[in-house]
Amino acid sequence: MDFQDFLQYVPNLIPVELPAERSHIKMAPPERVEALKSLDLKTQNPRIAAVMMLLYPKNDKTHLVLIVRNAYNGVHSSQIAFPGGKYETFDGNYEETALRETHEEVGIAPEKIEVIKHFTPMYIPPSNFLVYPFLGFSKEELLFYPDIREVAEIIELPLSVFLNDEIIIDATLSTSYADNIVVPAFNIQNHVVWGATAMMLSELREVLKVVFEENS
């Protein structure tokens, strides 16, 4: 999609109703669905994080940025994610967390990002994080400067590819729930994107498709 065309849809994104769990479940591993049915967040005392779903122009086409996390001794080692990270007490709110962490992880200053709206919070059982996603955009082409301590690779995903159903696959993986199970996933530039990131991507896809179809 041409970026100038995308900008025309931005005002329509603000009031759109979020599909929430209905879209999350489409890309949720079966065990995650069962675990969330009995989840009581009040008893989990989760840590808080926030991420930025950032759209921007590249060669006049709309793109979405993702990161490949570095390998480390943890449950999210080498996984695909949105730029973002842990809420700190000096953050004024979760939106500030998403902007600050995006700056720290991929080098995009907060003043270059216009936040459109928040999306549905996502609880991640393996790490006990409650993640607040935000949708934002930049009107200028971006140069990313990844933090080499945290980011192994930047993925610049054309929006037209993201909205194509052909990137949705079934993948056989070993997860924190079970070994060799089939999970819904996205095949993004030869990376298998599953779990919480895939569930957040699912909600973003649904919202974008609804707005584009209703206003085209």
N, C-alpha and C positions, 0 to 999 in steps of 0.2 A: 504493500500500500504506500502511495506517495505520502510523504509526511505532511504536506500542506492539506491533503484530504483528511488525514487523521486529525489535524488541529480543529477542523470544522466539527468533529464529533465530541470534542472534549467537554463542552457545556452539557451535553446529553449524558455523559458518564456520571456526573455529580449526583443526580437524583435517582439513578437506577437502583432498583431493589437488589440486594445481594442474594444469590441462591444458597449460600452458606453450605450446610452439610449435604444438601441435595447434590451439589457439584463436587464436594469433597469425596463423597462415597464412590463416585464414578472411578476415581483413581486411587482408591484406598486398598491396601492389601487386606485380604479377608480377615486375618487375625486382628488387624487394626480396627476393623468395623466392629468385631465382637468386643474388643477391649473398651472401645469408646462407649458402648451401650451401657456399661455399668460404671462409667467413670464419674467420680465426684471430685471436681477440682478443689473444693474446699479442703479435702483431706490430703491433697497432694502437695500443697504449698509450693507451687511451681516457681522457678526462676522466670524472669521476664526478658524477652528480646523483641526486637523490631527489625523488619527488613523493608527494602525499597524495591518495588517492581517498576523499573525505570525504562521508559520509552523515549526514543531520541532519533534524530535523523542521521543516516549514513548514506552518502551518495543519493540524497533526496528521498530515500526509502525509510519507512519506520522500522526500527529495530528495538529489541528487548535485550537487556544485558543480564547474563548469569555468570556465576563464578564456579570454578572447580577448586574446592578446598584442598589445601596441602594434606599430605599423609601425616597422620599423627596417631598417638595411642588414645583413641576415643571413638565413640559410636558414629560420628559423622565424618570420619577420615575419608578424604578423597571424594566426597560426595559433591553433587551439583547443588547450588544454592543461589538465592538472591543475595546481593550485598546487604549486610546487616550484622547485628550482634547484640550483645547483652545490654540491657538497660542499666544505667548508672544513676546514682542518687542526684548527681548534679544536672542531669537532663531535666528540662522543664516538663516534658511529656514524652510519650512514646514516638511521636512524629519526630521530635528532636533526636531521639535515639537512632531512628532509621537514617536520618540525614547525616548525623555525625559519623555513624559507622560506615555509611556509604563513602563518605569522604576519606575515612581512615583506610578502608579496604581497597578502594579502586580509584581514589584520587579526585573524585568529583565534588567540588565545593557546594555547600548547601544553597548558596545564592544562585546556582545554575539550575536548580531543580524547583519546579512548581508542583506542589502536592495537590492531587485531584481529590482523593478521598481515601479513607481507610477501608480495608477489607476485613473479612471474618477472621478473628483470632484462631490460631491453630495450636492445639496442644500436642506435644511430641513426647510420648511416654518414655522412650529409651533414655532421653537426656533430661526429662522432667522440665522442659521449657514450654512456656506459653508464648507464642510468637504472634506479634501484631504486624500484619502486612499493610503497606501503604503503596498506593499507585501514584506515580509522579511522572513528569516528562520534562525534557529539556528542549528548548527551541534551537539549540545549536549543536553542530557535530561535536562529539566528545572524544578526547584523548584520555585513555584510561592508564592510570599509573598504579598497578596492583602492589599491595603490600606483600613482599615476597615471603614474609613470615607466615602469612595466612592463606594467600591465594596462589595457586599453581598455574591457573590459566583463566583468561577472560573468554567468554562465549558471547559473540554478538549475533543474535538470532533475528533474522528478518521476520517481521510480523506476519507476512504472507505465508511463510513456512510454519510458523507457530499455529496459525489458524487452520492449517491443512490437516484433515483427519488421518492422513497417511502416516503421521509421525506417532500415532498411538499404537502401542504394541503390547503383547504379553511377554514378560521376561521371567526366566527361571533364576531365582536368586536365593542366597542364604541371608536371612535377616536376623534381627534380634529375637524374632518370634519363632522361627523354624528354619530348617535347612531345605534347600531345593524346593521352594514353593513358587508357584506361578503368581505373579503380581502384575497389575496394569502399570504401564510406564510410558514415557515419551522417549522416542529415539531422536535425540537432538545432537546433530553433528557427531554421530557415532558414540555419544554418551547415553547411557541408560539413566533416565531421570525418574525416580520413583519416590514413594513415601510422602513425607510432608511437603516437599517442594512440588511434586507432581500434583498433590491435592490443591495447593494454592494456585498452581498454574491452571488447573481445571476450572476453578472459580473465575480466574481472570479471563480465560477463553470464553466462558459462557457469557460473562458480562459484555465483553467486547462484541461477540457475535450478536447478541440481542440488540445492542445499541446500533451497530452497523446495519442490521437488517431493518430495524424500525425506522431508521432515519435516512435510508438510501433512496 
